[in-house]
């Protein structure tokens, strides 16, 4: 049983835009290493306490998504695997694995850029944060700098396809 979709599309405030721009910088860094360009950061009381970008290929680790990397960094910074009161900013809608980690970390709020129609777990495919049977519910806001996030992904995959066709 689900409630209404967790993701809201209310206008972003100036701090949400600023943090999402930082997440986009991290996504570009991932792309420069040949990773799918997704970036994430965790913010507590206006301070960035964790940063991450996609690293599954370079780390040989299927769980090395941007969100997981940012959660790990924030946990180390704060000395706790629980991150209550924190906001996670990520350029792409979290997948099921990342949504589960976000719930276990007790993140209070998730802000994402582009929706993910193939694996999104904040309303695109599933909406785990709206599951009333689960014990933690972050508020979710989607669509913050969505066009910028989506364009970064489109450009990355277009370049990858072009290289593949040349090979």
Legacy VTK file of the C-alpha trace (Angstrom):
# vtk DataFile Version 3.0
C-alpha trace
ASCII
DATASET POLYDATA
POINTS 167 float
0.000 0.000 0.000
1.352 3.432 -0.896
0.465 6.978 -0.067
0.748 9.778 -2.558
4.071 9.975 -4.420
6.914 11.076 -2.155
8.574 13.376 -4.702
7.315 16.918 -4.756
8.155 19.379 -7.505
7.851 22.653 -5.596
10.150 25.474 -6.686
13.672 25.113 -5.315
15.070 27.762 -3.015
18.480 29.405 -3.498
20.311 26.986 -1.196
18.834 23.945 -2.979
20.029 25.361 -6.301
23.506 26.079 -4.928
23.899 22.577 -3.478
22.580 20.972 -6.654
25.175 22.920 -8.650
27.845 21.400 -6.394
26.349 17.958 -7.026
26.490 18.661 -10.774
30.197 19.487 -10.422
30.688 16.093 -8.774
28.721 14.449 -11.590
31.016 16.063 -14.149
33.979 14.673 -12.221
32.488 11.171 -12.439
32.005 11.619 -16.172
35.620 12.691 -16.607
36.635 9.275 -15.234
34.299 7.415 -17.589
31.688 6.800 -14.909
28.009 7.634 -15.444
27.871 11.315 -14.409
25.926 11.321 -11.164
26.986 13.393 -8.172
25.662 13.635 -4.621
26.313 15.460 -1.392
25.006 15.409 2.155
24.349 18.679 3.960
23.779 19.179 7.665
22.897 22.632 9.027
24.256 24.353 5.925
27.568 22.460 5.936
28.525 19.841 3.333
29.489 16.768 5.368
29.716 14.213 2.557
30.436 14.207 -1.161
30.331 11.433 -3.703
30.099 10.597 -7.358
29.514 7.393 -9.255
32.460 4.972 -8.991
31.168 1.443 -9.681
33.558 0.888 -12.591
36.715 2.329 -11.033
36.014 0.777 -7.626
34.802 -2.571 -9.050
31.889 -2.141 -6.662
28.252 -2.304 -7.762
27.256 -0.343 -4.651
29.548 2.624 -5.378
26.738 4.892 -6.537
27.053 8.626 -5.870
24.518 8.534 -3.042
26.241 5.642 -1.270
29.629 7.349 -1.582
28.205 10.590 -0.140
26.494 8.717 2.717
29.734 6.884 3.543
31.682 10.157 3.587
29.054 11.855 5.765
29.036 8.939 8.199
32.818 9.163 8.514
32.704 12.937 8.938
30.019 12.824 11.622
31.139 9.579 13.267
27.741 7.958 12.899
25.954 5.860 10.297
22.712 7.633 11.185
22.380 11.045 9.556
19.184 12.559 10.987
18.481 16.126 10.008
20.626 15.847 6.869
19.634 16.537 3.285
20.971 14.476 0.392
21.322 16.258 -2.952
21.743 14.023 -5.996
21.644 14.777 -9.695
19.591 11.678 -10.611
16.599 10.120 -8.873
17.864 7.423 -6.479
17.512 3.731 -7.352
16.115 1.093 -4.990
19.539 0.307 -3.491
20.268 3.968 -2.787
16.761 4.638 -1.470
17.252 1.790 1.002
20.582 3.208 2.154
19.006 6.668 2.485
16.287 5.196 4.693
18.765 3.275 6.852
20.859 6.426 7.287
17.722 8.301 8.404
18.247 11.140 5.907
15.510 13.720 6.507
15.240 15.098 2.990
16.216 14.033 -0.525
16.536 16.564 -3.351
17.173 15.174 -6.811
17.603 16.570 -10.285
16.523 14.398 -13.197
13.945 11.637 -12.871
15.096 8.118 -13.773
12.400 6.354 -15.811
14.302 3.039 -15.737
15.330 2.623 -12.086
13.956 5.597 -10.128
12.641 4.695 -6.687
11.155 8.089 -5.757
8.155 7.876 -8.055
9.360 7.102 -11.576
9.295 3.288 -11.340
8.645 2.734 -7.631
8.091 5.095 -4.750
9.770 3.568 -1.727
9.490 6.735 0.335
5.687 6.583 0.060
5.515 3.009 1.411
3.672 3.348 4.704
4.921 -0.076 5.862
8.544 1.117 5.871
9.754 2.771 9.051
11.550 5.832 7.733
10.161 8.441 5.386
12.355 11.212 4.041
10.681 14.091 2.291
11.576 14.114 -1.378
11.788 16.965 -3.851
12.505 16.185 -7.471
13.226 18.257 -10.527
15.844 20.645 -9.089
18.051 21.616 -12.050
16.565 18.589 -13.815
17.371 19.892 -17.293
21.039 20.410 -16.413
21.251 16.945 -14.859
19.492 15.266 -17.786
21.618 17.092 -20.356
24.807 15.948 -18.636
23.597 12.334 -18.822
22.438 12.648 -22.453
25.789 14.099 -23.503
27.696 11.368 -21.695
25.724 8.546 -23.297
25.813 10.169 -26.751
29.611 10.386 -26.533
29.794 6.772 -25.328
27.627 5.604 -28.257
29.761 7.588 -30.722
32.955 5.980 -29.372
31.340 2.548 -29.565
30.313 3.085 -33.203
33.862 4.121 -34.103
35.364 1.016 -32.495
LINES 1 168
167 0 1 2 3 4 5 6 7 8 9 10 11 12 13 14 15 16 17 18 19 20 21 22 23 24 25 26 27 28 29 30 31 32 33 34 35 36 37 38 39 40 41 42 43 44 45 46 47 48 49 50 51 52 53 54 55 56 57 58 59 60 61 62 63 64 65 66 67 68 69 70 71 72 73 74 75 76 77 78 79 80 81 82 83 84 85 86 87 88 89 90 91 92 93 94 95 96 97 98 99 100 101 102 103 104 105 106 107 108 109 110 111 112 113 114 115 116 117 118 119 120 121 122 123 124 125 126 127 128 129 130 131 132 133 134 135 136 137 138 139 140 141 142 143 144 145 146 147 148 149 150 151 152 153 154 155 156 157 158 159 160 161 162 163 164 165 166
